[in-house]
Amino acid sequence: MQRGHWGSRLGFILAATGSAVGLGNVWKFPYTVGNNGGGAFLIVYLAIVLTIGVSVMLAEFSIGRAAERSPVGAFSKLKGGYWPAAGFLGVIASFAILSFYSVVGGWTIAYIFKSASGLFATADAETLGGLFGGFISSTAEPLVYHAVFMALTMGVVLGGVHKGIERTCTVLLPMLFIILVILAIRSVTLPGAMEGLAFYLVPDFSKINADVVGNALGQAFFSLSLGMGALITYGSYLSHKENLSRAAIWVTLADMSVAVISGLVILPAVFAFGFDPTEGPGLVFITLPAVFGQMPAGVVFAVLFFMLLTIAALTSSVSLLEVVIAYLIDERKMRRAPAAIGAGTLIFIVGIACSLSMGVWSDFTIAGMNIFDFMDYSSSNVMLPVGGIAISLFVGWVILPRATQEATSQGTQPFVWVKGWQFICRYVAPIAIAWILISGI
Ligand code: PFF
């Protein structure tokens, strides 16, 4: 069967950036910073992203393009043995992540309509917190939006990812970026913003412990879409002309900037309006409406913002689903349509449990977490790092010459830090990730 290919060189970078930039940056990053002590977390996070993160990303691109197969098939084609298990782990991780991701994607869609209706025309912390809490803990309403988000994801994947995703990303990601910058300016100039800025930017190193480092690692993998083969899959649709190292740097920097700016939007506002930075998943949905309430034409901004966030979420969720689909197409010889509909429906069903665990099922816990948090924790903090170890060991020790050929396009596009990259794949990434994982347990 003829495999798909990206339409252009830039298209691939944009699609990979679309996968990376999503709810992880705008929704998850600020509250994770809040839960992990602020500035010190930011520094650990940036250090991990710029060393291990960018290197594992290049490793994934190289594996994908070398094999031109889904992650499971890529590991078996390039080596075999037990290695395809790493690809399977990715398929499971994508199930787990998409099940709660789609629920949050649904919340963003809901917030487009809720802000348009003028529901949030207040900056009162308690009112906004109550509205959000009431919404996500109700039974039917979030499920409807979860269904809509999942249907949109399936729709894009069904239509063939390439043109759809490439085009959407080209236009909308820059728009999201611009709106974030405008919001950041509004947020840091709010009266009382200083305290939040200090919390975010002035590191208090006494707050760093194993948990904080583990969470920074989990957040880095989640945000960069690493460790589960999404970028192996995207790399497998790539032409041999693309400069992989440049693409990895680009995508990493773009993703990192959106996360850092989102922190500048949310955290000063949190303090300015007297919210609690350790509020958790509600943080963005509660504080942002308060910021919009303080802006001229706030409603317009709110609607635009949640629309763009929905699209950013969609370009990520598509890449999550594509991991499962690529497996079913390449290894199980299914056609795209039944693969997308079947997998999407199953994930939707798991997502129902995630959504209900915010309300009627909140008493049901696994390892002390509700279903939603369990899916998040087990995927981000366990499966993705384990996948990251496998990917870096595979590139560093099993296929290093082949991977280096890919990363440098047969030596025609050498890059100055190739030795550093090899060193990180062989030693730094596997040892550091394993150490962080073990000390977290
Ligand atoms: N990187 C996405 C985000 O930050 O929202 C989430 C994600 C997409 C994680 C794809 C993993 C993945 F394979």
Residues whose N, C-alpha, C, O or C-beta is under 5 A from the ligand:
A	BS01	PFF	S19 A20 V21 G22 L23 G24 N25 F222 S223 L224 S225 L226 M228 A230 S316 S319 L320
